[in-house]
Amino acid sequence: METYLDPMKDDMPLMANTSYMLVKHYVLDLDVDFKSKVIEGSIVLFFETGSRYRKTSNTSKEGCQSQFDETCKMEASEPCHIPVTNVVCDKGEEDTSDENGNHSNKEQTSGISVSKDCCDIENHGNKDFLLILDCCDLSVLKVEEVDVAAVSGIEKFTRSAKLTDVSKDMGNLRNQIVHELVTLPADHWKEQLYYLTCCSQAPGCGELQFATGTWSLEIRKSEIQTPIDFPHAIRIWYKTKPEGRSVTWTTDQSGRPCVYTMGSPINNRALFPCQEPPVALSTWQASVRAAAGFVVLMSGENSAEPVQLQLQEGILSWYYYVTMPMPASTFTIPVGCWQEVKQESFTATTQTDTEFSLPSSQADFRCHEEICGHVEYPCRFQNPAARLQAVIPYRVFAPCCLTKHCEEHLLQLIPQCLSAAYTTLGTHPFSRLDVLIVPSNFSSLGMA
């Protein structure tokens, strides 16, 4: 049995085995239903093999298996408290749902069982590798491998010499495609985003066995015993629960329905299956659909505009993406009947006002800062124009009853605040900002 933890008193359990598999990119495709108070859809996760078992160009598969087994032997004496259950979902079996809406098979498999040691759980000997994700208050419906090799034009990522003999091993081919995609140089981010989008829409090529626990989602594929051979692109179909602790369904100051992510106390693990350990930094993109009249905001680098869906009258789709690797806990989404607050006299021209500009000496100093030491991504700190941008583009959203107050007070305040932050902290790490007036019952410290 799993121990119940009180998020208000206890530390969150970090279940994800990130040293074996590390998420590099999430693709979310979600629908927001205010009648049922549920967000449902799918999420595609693209992985790299974790730091312990990353395959190098001169390491054979046999060598990696040996390294995996040897590490297990060394860790056999270290307890690894990972609670698991033994209900899994096998392809071809009739699905049933438990009282929480989690789908699994009638047949139980003993391959996933409670154990003290990492090796017993994450396969030593003949046991299958077990991928563990942080997850809570979600109804997982299906997990499947994604056939990224079926994407048109993906052949350009399969021409490496090390792939000459992979035609007999489609699993290895798919994993190599994902590896080539997630390791593209930062200046290829548009191409990367395009192909990750295409891959996320590729068909499934086999369901994976899964089991849900109080704090985790455990996934495995039969006869796959190492993280190197485990599918590096998987799709999870799921839905949130109205009582889920990562989302709050409420009304705004005008009495109209809205929903937002709380950011605490359990981060986003009741919004989508993810990895929570600090080492897990990833990028993401998301398409979110909601009824017309609702506005979807999100932590993203683009200012999304709603798109009317042809086959779903009265439904609008919103698309956001980020290219800076960040913790999954910084993903945020509010949906409500917000109105954008605009004022003609306060436009983007304030960015060039001398009132908000840095002294020339300080600006010159920032243009000669040392090269960043973070992981590679399209970084604004290396962009001279971004370094001199005291006020980044921003939008302001509020309930209709507060738009007048925002026009009179907030619009004049924001550029001064952004300029002060820039003067104190330097270049803004993001290219834009959305400001939302949240409901008065918002209990968190803020949305990222």
N, C-alpha and C positions, 0 to 999 in steps of 0.2 A: 504493500500500500504506500502511496505517496504521502509525504508529510504535508499538511496544510500550512501555508505560510500567510501571515497577515502582511499585505504590502505596506500598511501604514506603520508597521513596527519592524518587520524583518527585511533583510536585504533580498533583492530579487535573485532567484536562482538563475545562473547563467548555464543553460543546458547545452547550447550549440557547440558541437565539436569542431571548432574553427581551425584547429591545427591539422585536421584531416581534409576538410573541404571549406573553402572560403567564398562567399557570395561576392561577385564583382559587380553585378548589375541586376536590378529588379525591373520587370515590366508588369505594371498593374493594369487591368482592364475591368472596371467596376461599374455597377449600377447602384444608385442611391434611391431607396424606396422609403418615403416618409410614412406611408400607410402602415407598413409592417415594421418600421424602424430597423431596417436591415440594409447593410451594404454587402453586395454579393457579386461574384464574378470569378476571375482567375488571376493568378500571379505566376509569371515565368521567372525562374531564378537561373542565372548563368554563373557557373562556378569555375574556380581554379583549384587545383589540388593544393592542400594546405602546406604550410612551410616545412613540416616534418617529412612529407612524402612527395615533394614536388619533383617531377621527372625532368632531368637534365638531358641535353642532347646526346650525351655519351653514356647514358644509363639505360640498360635494357630493361624490359618488363620483368624479367626474372630477377634482376638486381633490385628493382624496386620492391618486389614481393619479399625478397630476403630482408631488405631494410625494414619493411613493415613488420615482419615476423620478429626480427631482432629487437626492434623497439618495444614490441609487446612483451618480449621476455624480460627486458630491463624494467618495464613498468608493472610487471605482474604483482609486485609486492605493494604497489601504491593503490589505495582504495580510490575508486571513481564512482561517486554516489550519483548515478544517473537512473532515476526511477523509470521503469518501462512497463508496458503491459504486453500481453501476448495475443491480442486480437489484431489481425491484419486483413488487408483487402487484396484478394487475388483476382486477377483477370479471369473471367469466365465463370465466376461463382455468382450466385444471386446475392445482391447487396441487401442488408438490413440496417435499420437505424436504431440507435439507442435512444434513451430518453432525452439526451442533449442534442440530438440531431446529427451525431457523428456516424458516418457510414462505415461499415466494416463487413467482413464475410461471416457467414455462419461457422465456417471451418476455422479452427484455431491452429496456429502454427507455433511449435515450441522453439523455433529459431530465435525468437525475441523473448528473452526471459530476464528475470531479475538476477543481478550478479554484482559482486563487489568490485570486480576488476575491469579496467578498460578493455583488456584483451578479450574477455569473455563476451563483452557487449559489442565491441567494434572489430570483431572477428579475428580470432586466432584459430589456427587449424582449419577446420572445414566450415566454419560459420560465416554467414554473409556479412559484408560490411553494413554498418548501420549509420545512416546520416541522421543527425539530430538537429532540429531547428527549435528556436524559442517560439512558443505558441501558447496562447491562453484564451479561453472564452470564444473559441471559433468552432464552427461546424465544418469539418473537412469532408468533402464529398468524393473527390477522386484525385489521384496523383498519377501523372503519366510522364514518360520520357518524350521529349520533343525531337522530331526528326529534322534537325537543322540542315541536314544534307539535301533535303528536298527543296530548299530555297533556290529560286532562279538566280543565276549569276554567282552563287556561292563557290563555284569551282576555283575562283581566284585565290581562295584561302586553303586550297588542297593541293597546291602545286609544289610544296616543299619536298625536298628529296627524301625526307624521313617518312613520307606518306606513300612511297611507291608500292609498297606491298599491303596497303591497308584495305584494298578492295574486298578482301576476305573477312575483314573485321569492321563492320559498319559502326560498331560502338566506338572503336578507336578513332575512326574517321570523324564521327560527330564531335568527339571530345577535342580532336585537333582543330576542327573548325572553330569551336568555342574559344579555345586557347588563342588562336590567331586573332580572333575578333577582340577579345578583352585585353590583348596586349598591343593593340595598334598604337602607334605614336600619338601624342596629344594633338598634333596638327592635323590628324585624320579623324577628328571627333565627329564631324558631320557624316562621313562615310560609316564610321562605327555605329553611330546612332541609327542610321538608315538600315544597316544589315541586322542590327539587334532587333529592330522593329519587325523586319521581315521574318527573322528566325522565331520571334515570339508568336507569330501568326502561322507558323508551320504546323502541319498535322502531328498528332501524337503517334508514337510507334510502339505502344505497349504500356499497359498500366503497371504501376509499381505498388508493392505491398506497403501498407502504412498502419501505424497505430498512434492514437492520440492519448496523451497523458494530461495531467493538470497543468503542467508548465511546458510541455514539449510536444513536438510532432516528430515521430521516428519513421524513417523511410528506408526501404531496402529493395534490392533487386536480386532475385534468386541466382545463386551461383556466382555472384560478383563479390569477391572477397577483399578487394583493396579499393581505396578511394581513387586511385589512378584510373581504374576501369569503371568506376561508378559513373552513371550518366551526368554530364556536366551542364545539361540544360533540361530542367524539369518544369512541368506545369502543374499547379495545384488549383483545383476548383474548390471554392469554399464560400461560406457566408458568415458574417458577424452575427452576434446575438444582441438583442435589445439591451440586455444587462451587461454587455461587455465593458470592461473597465478601461478601455482605451478610447472609447467614443462616448460622447454625451449628446443625447437627444433632448432638446429643450425648445424654448421659444425666445425670440429676441425682444428688445425693448418695445417693439411695435405689436407684440403678441403673435408674430408669425413663426412657423416652425423653422428650426435650424438644427444642424448637427456639427460638431467639431471634435477634433482629437484633443485629448487632455494633455498629452506629453508626460504625464505622471499619474499615478505612482508606478505603473508597469510599462511605461513607454508605449510602443505601438504593437506589442505582441498580441493584443486582442483586435487589431486592425488587419494585420497580415502576418503569415509565418515569416520569421526573419532570424537574423543572427545578432545577438546583443553584446557579446564580449567586445572590449575596447579595440581589439585588433581588426574587427569587422567594419571596414570602411568600404562603401559602395556608391555607385551612381544609380539613378533610377529614372524612369519615365512612367507616366500614368495617363490613361484615358478614362475620364469619369463622366458618366451620363446621369442627368437628373432632369426632372420635369421643367418645361419652359417656365420662366419666372424665377427660377433659382439660379444663383451665381455660385460657381465652384472656384474657390481659391486654393492655392497649394504652394508649398515651398518649391519653387522652380525658377529657372533662369530666364524663361520667356514669359511674356504677358499674354496669357491665353485668351483667345476670342472664341465664343461659342459657335458651334457648327450644328446646323439642323440636320438630323438624320433622315434619309429618304424613306426608309422602311418603318420608322417609328415616329409617327406624327406627335407633335407636342413634347418631344424629347430633344434636349440639347447635349452635345458632347464637348468636353473641355480637355485639352491636352497640355501637359507640362513635362519638362525634363530638367535634369541637372547633370553637369559634367564634372563637378567637383566631388571626389569621393568623400562621403560623410557617414556618420553613424545612422542606422535605421531609425533611431529615436528622434532624429531631426526632421523626418518626414512628417508633414502636417497637412491637414485638409479640413477647412470649414466650408459648409454648404448652407446657404440660406437666401432669403429674399433681400440681399444687400443691394444698395444703390451706390454707384460710384459718385463720389463728391468731386465736382470740378469747379474751378473758378477761373475766369478768363485772365484775370490779372496775375494769377500765379500759375505759370506754365513752366516748361522745361528751360525757358530762358534764364530762370533764376540760377541755373548752374554756372553761368558765366558772369554773374554779378560780381563786381569787385568786393562787395560787402562780404561774400562768402569765399573769397580766394585766399590762398596761403601767401605769406610773404615770399618774394621771389627766391630768397636764399634757402628757405625751407623746401620750396618746390624743387629747386635745383638739386638739393641734397637727396630728395627722394628719387630723383631720376637716376641717381648713381648708387642706389642700394645694391647690396650683394645679391647674387643669384639665390633664389629660394632653395631650400633643402628638402622640400616635401616630395611625395610621390608625384609622378608626372601627370599633369592634367592641364587643360587650357587656362592658365593662370593669369589673372588680371594684373598681378604685381609686376609682370614683365612687359606690360603694355604702357608706354609713356603717356598716352592720352588718359588711360584709367588712373594713373598716378596723380594726375592734376585735376581729377574730377571730384570737387568738394561736395557736390550734391548729386547723388545718383537719381535716375528716373524713379518715380514712385507713383503709386495710385492709392487713393483713400476710399474705403468702402464703409458703409454704415447702414443701420436700419433707417427706414424712411423718416421716422420721427426725429432723428438726430442729424439729418443732413444740414439743416440750417446752422446748428451749433458748430458743426465741423467746418462749414464755410467761413464762419465768423472767427473761429479761434484756432482750429487745428491746422488749417492750410498755411497759416502764417508761421506756425511754430515748427512744423516738420523740417523745412529747409535749414532753419537755424540749428536744430538738433543734429541733423546730418552733417552740417558743416562743422559743428563743434566736435562731433565724434571723429571726423576726418582730421581735424587739427590735432586732436589728442592721440589718436590711434593709427593714423595713416590711411593708406588706400583702402577703400571699401572692398572686401573680398568678393562681394556679389555685384552683379551689374544692375540690379533693380530691387525695388522694395514694394510690397503691398502692406498697407496699414488697414487693419480691420477693427472697428469698435465692437468688441465681443459682448455677449450678454452679461448682465451683472452677476450671474451665478457662476461665472467662469472661475474655477477653483485652482487653476494651474498658474505657473509663473509666466507663462506666455507660450506662443507657438513659434517654432524656430523660424 
